[in-house]
Amino acid sequence: MLKISRESEVNLINILIDQDVISGKDLSSIKKLSIEGEKSQLEAVFELKLTDEDKILDLLVKDQSLEIIDL
């Protein structure tokens, strides 16, 4: 699982909203699951199967004009 700062998580959630990957209705479910399940909002996004790490990577590459480097 990804370990990122809360600020980075919020920024990532905002990108997902801006790119129409998640909606306001989804955000309500994400926050509820996050609080009830004591998990991060990003973990809740994955648990709700709204997106996955590969789709997030693709969004970041496009949004931030990044290159993908396999390590």
N, CA, C and O of each residue as an XYZ file, in Angstrom:
284
protein
N       0.839     -1.185      0.000
C       0.000      0.000      0.000
C       0.879      1.242      0.000
O       1.974      1.248      0.564
N       0.394      2.264     -0.626
C       1.120      3.532     -0.686
C       1.144      4.215      0.669
O       0.138      4.256      1.377
N       2.290      4.744      1.016
C       2.425      5.539      2.238
C       2.788      6.949      1.810
O       3.921      7.207      1.403
N       1.828      7.862      1.900
C       2.069      9.245      1.518
C       1.555     10.164      2.609
O       0.758      9.756      3.453
N       2.012     11.395      2.588
C       1.575     12.367      3.590
C       0.100     12.704      3.385
O      -0.464     12.489      2.312
N      -0.495     13.228      4.422
C      -1.906     13.628      4.344
C      -2.095     14.704      3.274
O      -3.078     14.682      2.533
N      -1.157     15.636      3.197
C      -1.240     16.706      2.196
C      -1.198     16.133      0.778
O      -1.959     16.561     -0.089
N      -0.318     15.174      0.548
C      -0.226     14.534     -0.763
C      -1.496     13.761     -1.076
O      -1.964     13.749     -2.215
N      -2.046     13.120     -0.062
C      -3.289     12.372     -0.250
C      -4.420     13.313     -0.666
O      -5.176     13.004     -1.587
N      -4.537     14.445      0.001
C      -5.578     15.426     -0.330
C      -5.383     15.927     -1.764
O      -6.345     16.046     -2.522
N      -4.137     16.217     -2.128
C      -3.861     16.664     -3.494
C      -4.243     15.602     -4.515
O      -4.794     15.921     -5.569
N      -3.957     14.357     -4.213
C      -4.289     13.261     -5.113
C      -5.802     13.086     -5.231
O      -6.316     12.872     -6.329
N      -6.507     13.175     -4.125
C      -7.971     13.092     -4.151
C      -8.529     14.223     -5.012
O      -9.464     14.010     -5.784
N      -7.963     15.421     -4.885
C      -8.414     16.556     -5.698
C      -8.174     16.324     -7.184
O      -9.008     16.695     -8.009
N      -7.051     15.720     -7.531
C      -6.788     15.381     -8.935
C      -7.827     14.385     -9.430
O      -8.330     14.516    -10.546
N      -8.150     13.387     -8.606
C      -9.159     12.394     -8.995
C     -10.519     13.049     -9.220
O     -11.258     12.655    -10.123
N     -10.848     14.039     -8.409
C     -12.109     14.771     -8.583
C     -12.045     15.607     -9.862
O     -12.972     15.580    -10.671
N     -10.953     16.346    -10.040
C     -10.796     17.202    -11.225
C     -10.854     16.409    -12.521
O     -11.342     16.906    -13.536
N     -10.359     15.183    -12.490
C     -10.332     14.334    -13.685
C     -11.587     13.463    -13.808
O     -11.647     12.568    -14.651
N     -12.585     13.731    -12.964
C     -13.866     13.005    -12.984
C     -13.728     11.506    -12.741
O     -14.536     10.713    -13.225
N     -12.702     11.126    -11.988
C     -12.548      9.723    -11.600
C     -13.467      9.434    -10.420
O     -14.073      8.365    -10.346
N     -13.569     10.385     -9.503
C     -14.508     10.270     -8.388
C     -15.396     11.512     -8.369
O     -15.004     12.582     -8.834
N     -16.594     11.345     -7.823
C     -17.579     12.430     -7.775
C     -17.796     12.891     -6.340
O     -17.229     12.335     -5.399
N     -18.616     13.905     -6.194
C     -18.979     14.374     -4.861
C     -19.676     13.289     -4.059
O     -19.456     13.161     -2.855
N     -20.514     12.511     -4.723
C     -21.199     11.396     -4.060
C     -20.176     10.360     -3.594
O     -20.273      9.830     -2.488
N     -19.200     10.083     -4.449
C     -18.130      9.152     -4.077
C     -17.350      9.675     -2.881
O     -16.986      8.911     -1.988
N     -17.095     10.978     -2.864
C     -16.308     11.582     -1.788
C     -16.969     11.358     -0.437
O     -16.290     11.107      0.559
N     -18.286     11.447     -0.404
C     -19.025     11.187      0.835
C     -18.794      9.750      1.305
O     -18.547      9.514      2.487
N     -18.873      8.805      0.390
C     -18.639      7.390      0.720
C     -17.196      7.153      1.141
O     -16.927      6.368      2.049
N     -16.277      7.832      0.480
C     -14.851      7.700      0.799
C     -14.586      8.168      2.220
O     -13.924      7.479      2.995
N     -15.109      9.347      2.559
C     -14.892      9.896      3.901
C     -15.512      9.003      4.968
O     -14.908      8.770      6.016
N     -16.721      8.502      4.702
C     -17.402      7.635      5.665
C     -16.601      6.354      5.894
O     -16.369      5.965      7.039
N     -16.180      5.701      4.820
C     -15.413      4.458      4.940
C     -14.067      4.710      5.616
O     -13.595      3.891      6.405
N     -13.463      5.837      5.304
C     -12.176      6.184      5.901
C     -12.289      6.318      7.415
O     -11.452      5.804      8.157
N     -13.318      7.005      7.860
C     -13.522      7.209      9.302
C     -13.908      5.902      9.985
O     -13.319      5.533     11.001
N     -14.894      5.203      9.430
C     -15.384      3.968     10.052
C     -14.332      2.860     10.033
O     -14.224      2.086     10.985
N     -13.566      2.786      8.961
C     -12.588      1.710      8.823
C     -11.206      2.079      9.314
O     -10.271      1.284      9.228
N     -11.081      3.303      9.835
C      -9.787      3.797     10.318
C      -8.691      3.595      9.275
O      -7.633      3.036      9.562
N      -8.966      4.059      8.069
C      -7.997      3.957      6.980
C      -7.915      5.298      6.276
O      -8.742      6.182      6.499
N      -6.927      5.440      5.438
C      -6.776      6.690      4.697
C      -7.873      6.800      3.639
O      -8.502      5.809      3.267
N      -8.082      8.016      3.168
C      -9.070      8.205      2.110
C      -8.639      7.493      0.838
O      -9.477      6.981      0.095
N      -7.346      7.458      0.586
C      -6.853      6.762     -0.598
C      -7.105      5.256     -0.499
O      -7.472      4.621     -1.487
N      -6.910      4.691      0.681
C      -7.228      3.270      0.889
C      -8.717      3.029      0.670
O      -9.108      1.999      0.122
N      -9.545      3.973      1.096
C     -10.990      3.852      0.890
C     -11.327      3.891     -0.601
O     -12.202      3.154     -1.057
N     -10.642      4.742     -1.359
C     -10.852      4.806     -2.814
C     -10.576      3.440     -3.436
O     -11.347      2.964     -4.269
N      -9.472      2.813     -3.026
C      -9.132      1.490     -3.556
C     -10.148      0.436     -3.117
O     -10.555     -0.409     -3.914
N     -10.554      0.487     -1.849
C     -11.513     -0.496     -1.342
C     -12.860     -0.382     -2.053
O     -13.525     -1.390     -2.293
N     -13.259      0.832     -2.386
C     -14.517      1.047     -3.105
C     -14.370      0.756     -4.600
O     -15.336      0.842     -5.358
N     -13.151      0.413     -5.010
C     -12.836      0.069     -6.403
C     -13.177      1.206     -7.373
O     -13.662      0.980     -8.482
N     -12.906      2.437     -6.918
C     -13.145      3.604     -7.762
C     -11.996      3.833     -8.740
O     -12.186      4.425     -9.803
N     -10.823      3.368     -8.382
C      -9.646      3.422     -9.243
C      -8.590      2.485     -8.665
O      -8.810      1.850     -7.633
N      -7.457      2.404     -9.330
C      -6.352      1.591     -8.820
C      -5.043      2.353     -9.014
O      -5.031      3.441     -9.590
N      -3.961      1.788     -8.539
C      -2.670      2.475     -8.586
C      -2.229      2.770    -10.016
O      -1.643      3.822    -10.272
N      -2.499      1.865    -10.947
C      -2.097      2.086    -12.341
C      -2.834      3.269    -12.957
O      -2.235      4.069    -13.677
N      -4.126      3.383    -12.680
C      -4.896      4.510    -13.216
C      -4.431      5.828    -12.606
O      -4.375      6.850    -13.290
N      -4.096      5.801    -11.315
C      -3.574      7.006    -10.664
C      -2.235      7.390    -11.286
O      -1.985      8.567    -11.544
N      -1.385      6.415    -11.524
C      -0.097      6.675    -12.161
C      -0.303      7.329    -13.526
O       0.371      8.306    -13.854
N      -1.223      6.802    -14.315
C      -1.509      7.381    -15.631
C      -1.988      8.825    -15.512
O      -1.575      9.687    -16.288
N      -2.863      9.088    -14.537
C      -3.351     10.452    -14.334
C      -2.219     11.402    -13.955
O      -2.141     12.517    -14.471
N      -1.350     10.963    -13.062
C      -0.236     11.811    -12.636
C       0.729     12.087    -13.784
O       1.234     13.200    -13.927
N       0.977     11.084    -14.586
C       1.866     11.256    -15.735
C       1.302     12.327    -16.662
O       2.036     13.201    -17.124
N       0.002     12.261    -16.933
C      -0.632     13.235    -17.824
C      -0.756     14.601    -17.159
O      -0.428     15.619    -17.768
N      -1.226     14.629    -15.917
C      -1.495     15.884    -15.211
C      -0.222     16.655    -14.896
O      -0.199     17.882    -14.993
N       0.824     15.956    -14.525
C       2.063     16.601    -14.098
C       3.176     16.520    -15.145
O       4.302     16.949    -14.896
N       2.855     15.972    -16.307
C       3.846     15.809    -17.385
C       5.091     15.069    -16.890
O       6.220     15.519    -17.088
N       4.863     13.936    -16.250
C       5.949     13.130    -15.690
C       6.309     11.981    -16.624
O       5.525     11.602    -17.494
N       7.481     11.445    -16.434
C       7.902     10.245    -17.143
C       7.769      9.050    -16.211
O       7.933      9.179    -14.997
N       7.473      7.892    -16.778
C       7.421      6.654    -16.002
C       8.780      5.972    -16.125
O       9.288      5.762    -17.226
N       9.354      5.634    -14.981
C      10.637      4.929    -14.950
C      10.457      3.660    -14.134
O      10.100      3.716    -12.957
N      10.703      2.521    -14.758
C      10.637      1.252    -14.035
C      11.903      1.080    -13.216
O      13.011      1.238    -13.728
N      11.734      0.759    -11.951
C      12.895      0.551    -11.079
C      13.131     -0.917    -10.844
O      14.066     -1.286    -10.134
